[in-house]
Amino acid sequence: MRIGVVGCGVAGQAAAIFLSEGGHEVTIFERFAEPRPIGAGLLLQPTGLAVLRALGLEQPALAQGARVVGLEAKTHRGRSVLDLAYADLHAAAHGLGIRRSVLFDLLHGRLKRSPARLVTGTEITDADGDHLVDKAGARCGPFDLIVVADGAHSALRARRMPQAYARLYPWGCIWTTVPDRDGIGVAGLLRQRVRGTREMIGLLTVASGQLTIYWSLPVAAPAPDKPLDLETMHRDAREIWPEAAATIAQADDFSRATYRNVALPRWKEGRVLFIGDAAHGTSPQLGRGANLALLDAWTLADTLATGGDLADFARRRSATVRFYRQASGSVSTELQVITMHREYNIGVAVFGDTQGTRAEGFRRLRAPFSVGLQGPQVAGSITPHFILGRGTVTR
């Protein structure tokens, strides 16, 4: 099958690798002359790590990232909102904090070693039948399948599926990475502090001695034409999180990001299939974007390799994606716990029998919402290395 992939991010690169090595003739298009990552640190869950394992990238990622053993959130007065350890779910479970640039470089190097053909400096603006059309009007193709992975702000989605829901979140984020001079990340926790429901600061260990700071702000605040009031921010940091104020004060500039809550009426339009954030952009507070993108890529390749079609792919991915999309509609610190539990349910076969540890994992939750969190597990057959697309991941 001749396949065109649009976008050289996490979803696009992973899909191009899997599909090309599955015997398909793949061309991946990137609008920048030199592909580059956008974003700061991110948290990979066991499912995301399982996809990296399938790509032969898990060990390099572990070597360059930082193991995350739990999530902690407190109010500015020190009251615990959540205290969740991966080990409470299973002794071998953990996440991985990693700089987006490192993940990008690992995927990009792997892409260059695959049979996929990379075309850079080509901004794809439309799909016309079995062809892609670039900004200059040139037609590329023909393709049997077009995979759109150009992100939450997808231009192709706006053109090919204008009825899609893609609302801009009212909250954006500023971020940067700083040295961990005070050893905040040594414990291997994703740490957050909140003041009320409108202020949140997070610190994620992403490498030895490195922390990514992320700070949620109303979407108007991170607007690129509006200067940040660093003096007020540093004052707020001292009030919200005095123990981390010196670490946060190291940052003299922040990158800015806005996000969209994306929901498509269907995964495909004609021969055009949407994956990654282009198909299901979610709140960054859930920390699931890269993981869902990796799962999309693996599931698509596996579906085609096992004789399935795009309808089968949609069936395999829809339930999980629907869950995270609904969670994005009412994002809170507590929902991170629910989504982490869902992530564990999806990936439970990585570690085999949970031996009752799942219930213990929620013993320390500090809120009544912990009642009834245990949803049904998604069934799936097990391959020798991992299961992803049918809802389970491997050991």
MIVO-306944 format. One record per residue: residue in three letters; x, y, z of N, C-alpha, C in turn. Coordinates in steps of 0.05 Angstrom, whole numbers, plus 5000, padded with zeros to 4 digits. Example, Ala and Ser with C-alpha at 12.3 -4.5 7.8 and 13.67 -1.06 7.14 Angstrom:
# MIVO-306944
Ala526448865156524649105156526449345156
Ser525749555142527349795143525850015157
# end
This chain:
# MIVO-306944
Met501749765000500050005000501850255000
Arg501050454984502450714983501150895004
Ile502750995023501651145045503151415047
Gly501551635049502751895054502151975083
Val504152065098503852145125504452445127
Val502652595139503052885142503652955171
Gly506053055176506853135202509052955213
Cys511153095223513552945232513852965263
Gly511552945277511652945306511652655316
Val510752615341510852355353509152155337
Ala506652225332504852045318505751985289
Gly506552195275507252165247509751995243
Gln511852055259514251905257513951615265
Ala512551565287512151285295510451135275
Ala508451265264506751125243508451065218
Ala510051255210511651215186513650985190
Ile514850965213516750745219515250475218
Phe513150455234511650195235510650115208
Leu509350305194508150235168510250165147
Ser512350315146514450255125515749985131
Glu516149925156517449675163515449445162
Gly512949505159510949305154510549245124
Gly512149365108512049305079510649505062
His509749725074508349935058510350135048
Glu509550265026511250475014510350745026
Val511950855044511151075060512751325054
Thr511351555050512651815047511551995069
Ile513252115085512452295106513252575100
Phe511352765103511753045095511953215120
Glu513853395120514253585142514553865131
Arg513154065143513154335131515854475137
Phe517254415158519754545164521954415148
Ala523954585140526254475125527854285142
Glu527954335168529254165187527254105209
Pro526153865210524153795230525153855258
Arg523453955275524254025303521853985321
Pro522553925347520353885366519254145377
Ile516854135386515554365399514454265425
Gly515354395447514354315473516654255493
Ala515954205517517954165538518053875546
Gly518053825573518053555582515353425580
Leu515253155579512753015579513152755595
Leu510852635603510952395618510052165601
Leu511751965597511051725583510051515603
Gln507751395597506551185614507550915604
Pro506950695619507750435610506950355582
Thr504650445573503750385546505650525526
Gly506250775531508050925513510850795512
Leu511750705535514350575537514250305522
Ala511950175522511749925507511949965477
Val510850185467511150245439514050315433
Leu515350465450518250515446519850255446
Arg519050065463520349805463520149675436
Ala517749685424517349565398519049695377
Leu519649955381521350095362524350065368
Gly524949925390527749895398528850145411
Leu527050315422527950575433527450595463
Glu526450385476525850405504528450455521
Gln530450305516532950335532534250605528
Pro534550705503535650975500533951185513
Ala531251145513529551345526529951335557
Leu530151095568530651065597533251195604
Ala535251165587537951265593538051575593
Gln536351695576536451985573534152125588
Gly532251975598530052095613530452065643
Ala528252085658528352045687525951885696
Arg526451675710524351495720522551645739
Val519951625734517951755751516451535766
Val516451545792515251335808512551405820
Gly511751655818509251735829508452015822
Leu505952085830504852345826504052465853
Glu504652715856504052855881502753125875
Ala500553185888499353455885498553545913
Lys499153795919498353915944497254195939
Thr495754295957494854565956497154745966
His496855005962498955195971499255196001
Arg497255086015497455076044498554806054
Gly499154626034500454376042498554136044
Arg495954176040494153956041494453776017
Ser494553516022495053326000492453285984
Val492653325958490353275940490553005927
Leu493052925920493452655910496252565917
Asp496452305922499052185929498951905918
Leu499951875894499651615880502351515871
Ala502951275878505451145871504950925850
Tyr506550915829506250695810506550425824
Ala508350415844508850155857506450045872
Asp504550225878502050135890500349985870
Leu500850035845499449885824500849625817
His503549645815505249405812508049495817
Ala509549315830512349385838514049465814
Ala513449365790515149415767514249665751
Ala511949775759510849995743512250255748
His512550415727513650685729513050835704
Gly513251095706513151275682515951365675
Leu516051535655518651655647518351945640
Gly519552115655519752395647521952435627
Ile521352565605523252595583522852855569
Arg524952985561524653235545523653165517
Arg521753325508520553275482522753265460
Ser524753425463526953435443528353165442
Val528753035465530052775466528352565453
Leu525752555459523952365447523852415417
Phe523752665409523752725380526252615366
Asp528552675378531152585366531252285364
Leu530252145385530251845383528551755360
Leu526151865358524351785337525451865309
His526552095308527552195282529952025272
Gly531751955291533951785283532951515274
Arg530851415288529751155280528251175253
Leu526951395248525651435222527651425200
Lys529951555204531951555183533151275177
Arg532851095196533850825192531650645181
Ser529250755177527050595167526850625136
Pro525250465123524950505094523250745086
Ala522050885105520351115099521951335085
Arg520651475067521851705053520951965066
Leu522752135075522152385088522452615069
Val520352775066520353015049520053255067
Thr522053425069521853655086521453915070
Gly520854125084520354385071517854385053
Thr515954215059513554185043511154205061
Glu509754435060507354475077504854375062
Ile503754155072501354045060498954195070
Thr497354295052495054455060492354325054
Asp492354115037489753985030490253705020
Ala488053555020488053285007485853284986
Asp486553204963484653204940484652914929
Gly482552764937482352494927484752334938
Asp486352214920488652054929491252214928
His491052474927493452644926493452844950
Leu495852914958496253134977497053384961
Val496253614971496853864957498454044976
Asp500754144966502354314983501654614980
Lys502954784995502255064996502555194969
Ala504455094953504955204926502955104905
Gly501254914913499354804894500254544881
Ala502754454887503754214875502353974887
Arg501853764871500453524880502453304885
Cys502153164907503952944915502252694917
Gly503152474905501652234906501952084879
Pro500051894874497651834889498251654913
Phe496351644933496651484956494151314960
Asp494551074970492250904977491050995004
Leu492751105021491951195048493551445055
Ile492151635066493351885075492951895105
Val495151915120495151925150495852205158
Val493952345171494352615179495052625209
Ala497452725214498552735241499853005246
Asp498453215238499653485240498753645264
Gly497953505286497653625312494853735317
Ala494553835342491953935352490854165335
His492654325324491854555308491854485278
Ser491254235272491454125245490054295224
Ala491554385204490454525181488854345163
Leu489754095160488353905143485653825155
Arg485553805181482953745194480953965188
Ala481854205190480054435185479054425156
Arg480754335137479954315109478154075103
Arg478953845113477653595105475353525123
Met475353615148473153555167472453805183
Pro471354005169470754255183468654235205
Gln467154025205465053985226466253875252
Ala468853805252470053705276470053905298
Tyr469753805323469853985346472754015353
Ala473654265355476454325360476654585376
Arg475354595399475254835415477954895428
Leu478755145428481155225442480655225472
Tyr482455085487482055085516482355365527
Pro480755435547480955705559483555735575
Trp484955505580487455515595489755435577
Gly491855595576494255515562496455445582
Cys498855435573501055355590503655495582
Ile505255575601507955655596509855455608
Trp512155415595513955205605516855275599
Thr518555155614521455175609522754945625
Thr525354905619526854705634529154835648
Val529554775673531654905689533254695704
Pro535654765714537254575731535754525757
Asp535954285766534754205792536754245814
Arg537354495821539454555840538754475869
Asp536154455875535354385902534454095905
Gly534853935884534253645886531353585888
Ile529653755877526753705878525953455863
Gly527353395842526553165826527852895834
Val529552905855530952665863529052435870
Ala526852505882524952295891523452165867
Gly523752275843522452165820519452195819
Leu518552435828515652495828514952715808
Leu512652685796511452915783509953075805
Arg510853315810509853465833508253705823
Gln505953755836504253985829503354135854
Arg502954395851501854555873499554715861
Val497254725875494954865866494055075887
Arg492955295877491655485894488855535883
Gly486855425897484155435887483955265862
Thr482255335844481855185819482955335795
Arg484355555799485155715776488255755774
Glu489755635793492655665792493955395797
Met495755325779497155065782499955095771
Ile501955005787504754985778505654695781
Gly507054595761508054325762511054315757
Leu512354115768515154055764515453765757
Leu516653705734517053435725519953385720
Thr521053185733523853105728524052985700
Val525853085683525952995656528752885649
Ala530652915666533352805662534752845689
Ser537052725691538552765716539253055719
Gly538353175741538953455747537453655731
Gln535253575717533653755701530653725708
Leu529353955710526553975715525154135694
Thr522854045685521154215668519054345686
Ile518854605684516754755698514454795679
Tyr512054745687509654815671507654955689
Trp506455155678504855345693502355395677
Ser500055315688497455365674496555655678
Leu495755785656494856055657492456085638
Pro490756285643488656345623489856385596
Val488456305575489656295548490556565539
Ala489456785549490357055541493157105551
Ala493856995575496457055587498756955570
Pro498756705560501056625544500956715515
Ala499256905508499157005480501957115473
Pro502957035449505657105441506257405440
Asp504157575436504557865435504357995462
Lys504057845483503657955509505957875527
Pro507558065537509857995554508957875580
Leu510457685590509857565616510857745638
Asp509357765659510057925683511657735702
Leu514257715697515857525712515957595742
Glu515957855748516057935776513657835791
Thr511257865779508857765792508857465793
Met509857335772509957045772511756935795
His514057065798515856975819514657025847
Arg513157245850511757285875509657075880
Asp508157005859506156795861507356535868
Ala509756475856511056225862511856205891
Arg512756425902513556425931511156375948
Glu508756475940506356435956505156155952
Ile505256055928504055795922505855565930
Trp508455595925510355375929513055485939
Pro513155565964515655695974518055525972
Glu517755255975520055075974521355065946
Ala519755125925520755105898521155385886
Ala520755595902520855865891523555935879
Ala525755845892528455895881528955755855
Thr527955505853528155355828526655495806
Ile524255585811522655715791523755985783
Ala525056115802526256385797528556375778
Gln529656135773531856105753530856165725
Ala528256125720527156155694526756455687
Asp528156555667527856835659526256855633
Asp525456625622523756635598522256365597
Phe519956375585518256145582517256125553
Ser517055875544515655825519512655805525
Arg510955855505508155875510506655675491
Ala504455575501502955375485499955405491
Thr498355365470495455345473494655065463
Tyr492354975471491454705466488554705457
Arg487854485443485054455433483954195443
Asn481354205450479853965456478653865430
Val479753655419479053565392477353315394
Ala475053315380473353085377472353065349
Leu472952855336472052815308469552655307
Pro467752705287465352535284466052255275
Arg468452225263469451965254472451995249
Trp473851775248476751775246477651845218
Lys476051785198476951815170474951965153
Glu475952075132474252205112475352115085
Gly473951935071475051825046477451655053
Arg479651705040482051555046483951705065
Val482951915078484452075097483851985125
Leu485851905140485551815168487052005186
Phe485752085208486952265228487952105252
Ile490352165262491452035286492752245303
Gly493452165328494852345346493052585354
Asp494352805361492853035370490953145348
Ala491553095323489853185301487053045303
Ala487052815316484552655319483252685346
His484852735366483752725394485552895413
Gly485953145406487453315424486153325452
Thr487753305473486653305500488153515516
Ser487153555540488553745558491253645565
Pro493253825566495953735575496053655604
Gln493953735619493953655647493553355651
Leu492553225630492252935632494852785626
Gly496752925613499352805607499152555590
Arg497352555570496952305555497452345525
Gly497952585515498052635486500052455472
Ala502552445481504652285468504051995469
Asn502951905492502251625495500051535476
Leu497951695474495851635455496851635426
Ala498651825420499751835393501251585386
Leu502951495405504451255400502651015397
Leu500550995413498750775411497150775385
Asp496451015375495151035349496950925327
Ala499450995328501350915307501650615307
Trp502050495331502450205332499850055324
Thr497550155333495050015327494450025298
Leu494950255284494450265256496150065241
Ala498750055247500449865233499649575239
Asp499049525264498249245271495649165258
Thr493749355257491149295244491549215215
Leu493149365201493549305172495149045169
Ala497049005187498748765185497148505190
Thr495048525206493448295212490948265195
Gly490848415173488748385153486248555159
Gly486448745178484248915185484149155166
Asp482049315170481749555155481449795174
Leu480950025163480750265179478450265198
Ala476250125191474050095210474949935234
Asp476649735230477649575252479449745270
Phe481049915257482750095273481050275290
Ala478950385279477250565294475950425318
Arg475150175314473850025336475949975358
Arg478349925351480449865371481250105387
Arg480950345375481950585389479750755401
Ser477350715392475250915400474650925429
Ala474350695443473550695471475550845488
Thr478150785484480250915500480351205495
Val480351285469480451565462477951715473
Arg475651595471473251715481473451775511
Phe474651595526474951625555476651875560
Tyr478951905547480752125552479552385543
Arg478052375521476752615511474652715531
Gln473152535543471252615562472552725588
Ala474752595595476252695618477252975614
Ser478053035589478953305582476853515585
Gly474353435584472253625586471953735614
Ser473053605634472853695661475453645676
Val477653765666480253705676480653795704
Ser481853625721482653695748484953525756
Thr486153585778488253415789487253135794
Glu484753115805483652855811483452685786
Leu482752805763482452655738485152535729
Gln487352645738489852525731490052245744
Val488952225768488951965781487251765765
Ile484851855757483051675743484351595716
Thr485551775702486751705677489251535680
Met490651575702492951395707491951115713
His489751095727488550835733487650705707
Arg486450855690485550755664487950655648
Glu490150815649492650745635493650475646
Tyr493450445672494350195684492549955675
Asn489950005675488149795666488749715637
Ile489249905620489849855592492449695590
Gly494349755606496949625604497549415625
Val495449305637495849115659497448865651
Ala497248785626498648545618501648575616
Val502548825617505448865618506648725642
Phe505248725664506248615689504848365698
Gly503048265682501648015689499648065711
Asp499247865728497247875750497848105769
Thr495948275774496448495792496548405821
Gln495648175828495748055855494648245876
Gly492448375868491048535888492248805893
Thr494448885878495749135884494149375874
Arg492249335855490849555844489249705866
Ala487849555883486349685904488149845922
Glu490549725929492349865946493350125934
Gly493350135907494350375894492650615899
Phe490150575908488350795913487850835943
Arg489350685959488950715988489550995998
Arg491351135984492251385995490951625981
Leu488951585965487551805953486151965974
Arg486152225971485152405992482352515986
Ala480852385969478252505961476252275956
Pro473652335960471652125957471252025929
Phe472452165909472052075881473351805877
Ser475051715896476351455892474351225892
Val471951265902469951055902469050995873
Gly469250745866468250655840470050715817
Leu472650755821474350815799475050575782
Gln474750335792475650105778473750035755
Gly474450125731472850065708473549805696
Pro472149725676472749465663475249475647
Gln476749265647479149255631478449195602
Val480149285584479649245556481048985548
Ala479548805535480648545529482448565505
Gly484348385503486148375480487848135480
Ser488648035457490347805456493247895461
Ile494947715470497647785478499647675458
Thr501347855449503547775432506047725449
Pro508147615438510547555455511647805468
His511448035456512648275468510748475480
Phe508548535467506748715479504148715464
Ile502048815478499448855465498749135469
Leu498049265447497349555449494549605438
Gly494249545412491949635398489349525409
Arg489249285420486749185430486449245459
Gly488049425469487549525496489449425517
Thr491249245511493049145532495949185524
Val497749195542500549215535502048995548
Thr504348935539505848705544507648695566
Arg508648465571510748455591513348435576
# end
